[in-house]
């Protein structure tokens, strides 16, 4: 099997050449860090990925979690990984020193997460779900709550989860039915069911801490009546872990992502499930949304990571597999050539690379915004928070949707072998399919982008995004080689602005249903522009380096970057033409059509 | 699980309203048939599909073939199915009465095949591979050969295969190494290996007859030295079946399509594999190409069939699953609505339907061309053969590539449930992935379309295609409702012509490598135009029927057709804009780029 799953060269190009991550250490909050500490974190992640996680990739797929006697049994590596991640400080890495974290910028902890996810996505969710759950407790929980749960979670001894989905509600959180009844003992009694809970129960940890949405009895209907609770699988009583009536009803048999169990949970079957309110009543969705935004970018990161592993697996195959000859020299007595010499194979490899490196660049851009949002204040802080908010659905969905297609192209490069489990492509193809679904489907992301983010605060976030793109265009225009590409992106950005204005006009004239009918297409359009922007940004830095040292040892890397950049502008960016045409053609027939028309 | 896997209404719409299949019975060859005999064939296929095949769909996926003691064990249903298909005359259905067939037009036998493939694709390949192999023997074999093999194959007692691929050759047939040494006993001694041979060995039949490519010792290098042989797994000696030294080396563990075994074969390990030359020496590829063209359209048919089953599974879910509310009425105290009411879900369902019914229409169009090619002579015959030849890579690839995306959209409609094996979508998603690979990858189809078919006979086939589209446009222009759509397709067809001329110019100025570099994109472009043409053709007949009976019981079906038609023109046809832009932008960097640029 292919060993390489990410390009360390590319990761350092993004971190140190494009986004200049060490610059963030000028702010006091990150002042303890340096390029050296960043490199150390990256190197350690590479070691864990290579030595511990990647070797179990296939094995965990072939031996998925089992549900035995009401308990979930997972691969034995999980316990070791949680321990390693706990001892190495990985679970708490993004948090501040005083909270027991490493105060790492998100650019770096995100890059490390990318490495681990590319090595073995299923395995990576155990520690990182714990990070997310701990973050909720740290942000909104009481000091006692923090003290009770966070150290054990940071140590990798207790698993954290986010428990939102219910059978009758799915994406419609307004309709959750899990109920919490107040008691006079400081806790609530919980009753209800949750489904699709990742790592909701397993034997790789000693306890599972659910961050769970429920409705306090008598709460208002809909999303305004949702509260957030800590619901431990086992609760502490007199220093002992006691079963808290959180029952595992079963696990799902899934297409992929098989190394992690997805559970159905049933709480309060014996009327003894204690839940602890986080923050104030009825503000659960608000709290959870903060977490979900982080989780959404992490999904994009995971999608780009799987696409990365798939890219290097198909690249290796293409380099080694001889087959056919150039169309210009068909002499059958001559040896066959490696398939990487065929233009169509190069096109598919460039597609994979353009998606992987373009997506990762956008995610790093978002991480930079988050890091700046943390250290700045006032208007500057608001600026970066707005940009991050705007781009979150894009950073979730573009890698998820295009990751599928790029992994599929990778599988295609291997032909029949790609369809067989001797090579990892078929697993990546299955694993990758989860990303457009979990943490809000692509449809939900589209509605969030168009229905909320683009218009919020009178379009303030969209204007900031426009200014960011303009700044990149300005720099690109100063470089002769990039001029034609800058013109293309300028026209595309103008197209996006026009389409946006057209749709906002529709909202006024035809109402919200017509306005939002094609928000998935709008999201796709926005994604293409965003990734083109990131590629232009990368090209600016490539050109800088090539000028300084045109024949250096990195010349092939930089030239390759330029080809992937050109691929994006020649093959992907033009897709906006068809999208713009549809988004402005004014025929809202998907709204008008009735269910009966699907008869026969 | 969803029961419906195809729309009989749609099948009859295509056969009887759009393509007027009974009209072919005016020709003496088909004169024994009638609408009644066609309906009988379709009804019988529905019964087999419903009662025998569909119920085993999941079971065959969960219990894939096993390789035990050098033999392949398949699901016990396979033997029953082969028997049923033999007794019912399904394997020989397309052949003439004197050859033991039913002389059914390909439109009807193809429609029946569509039904069986949609019910259970893996199961359907056993009988239909046998049909294909028998066809080769009937076309090019000696009378003795026909007598020896065909009756047993038609009876479903012996399996037929096509054995082309070898480990070192893959798509490059010029490089096959299986060798055939002449003897003075009328047979050849065969030695070599084949891989990826569908149904190459199994216990559902008594014998397997391989139609195998090999090189006679001393033959010219490359494709000009390839001969076709019959290589039985067991040969007849004195009325007894005797092992013919065709050894099964193993089977592949595959992503999907698990109901059928894909085998590795090793011939002549004991120097006792007898092969019987079909036709003349060194003409094997010529013979096989005829079969491959049929097989390619059948792959398109299978892809459309899986997409059909996926469509009805997701449609049923969307009709039954309540979730969320209209964006115009968010009151959480009101009941949730079925998700089919959401515009984004309707869009995805329309995408599925547009791909399924558009693809099937194109395949039926090809079947009509084949049927006309059989009964006509001279220039008329040549016309239909050229059209069929031209469209074969399109009819193979469009359903294969877009089938993947439409099944993926179907899975997305189910959200998390789509990812789990409680619903059939995840299986369809895996099964469908084979189609862009087998019988020539999409890349190979692109090169065939652009490098051979479009330019052959001085562009004669392309001109005929152009005339066919013009004829449809003319009819559409006479119907007011279709006028704007006719204009769109006219412009798109002009675009295709311009792109084609541009590329032919490139061939002259820059050589074949640049000419063919983006032939996959050209194929995609050609596919979109072809399916738009088929949708306009369908819309013409819908309009006719709606005029005759605007409020009939079929009104919902016809209105639904119009929505799917509009979907295609509003969402799919505009994709040509981006493709045309790339195909004419003149930057051949995928040719110029070197493998070293993929460094790091």
Interface residues (C-beta under 8 A of the other chain):
Chain A: X7 X9 X10 X165 X168 X169 X170 X171 X172 X174 X175 X195 X196 X221 X222 X223 X252 X253 X254 X255 X256 X257 X262 X315 X319 X322 X323 X324 X325 X326 X327 X328 X330 X331 X332 X333 X336 X338 X340 X341 X342 X343 X344 X345 X346 X347 X349 X350 X353 X404 X408 X411 X412 X415 X416 X418 X419 X420 X421 X422 X426 X429 X430 X433 X434 X436 X437 X438 X441 X442 X443 X446 X447 X451 X511 X512 X513 X516 X517 X518 X519 X520 X521 X554 X556 X557 X559 X560 X563 X566 X567 X570 X571 X574 X575 X576 X577 X578 X579 X581 X582 X585 X587 X589 X590 X591 X593 X595 X596 X597 X598 X599 X600
Chain B: X7 X9 X10 X165 X168 X169 X170 X171 X172 X174 X175 X195 X196 X221 X222 X223 X252 X253 X254 X255 X256 X257 X262 X315 X319 X322 X323 X324 X325 X326 X327 X328 X330 X331 X332 X333 X336 X338 X340 X341 X342 X343 X344 X345 X346 X347 X349 X350 X353 X404 X408 X411 X412 X415 X416 X418 X419 X420 X421 X422 X426 X429 X430 X433 X434 X436 X437 X438 X441 X442 X443 X446 X447 X451 X511 X512 X513 X516 X517 X518 X519 X520 X521 X554 X556 X557 X559 X560 X563 X566 X567 X570 X571 X574 X575 X576 X577 X578 X579 X581 X582 X585 X587 X589 X590 X591 X593 X595 X596 X597 X598 X599 X600
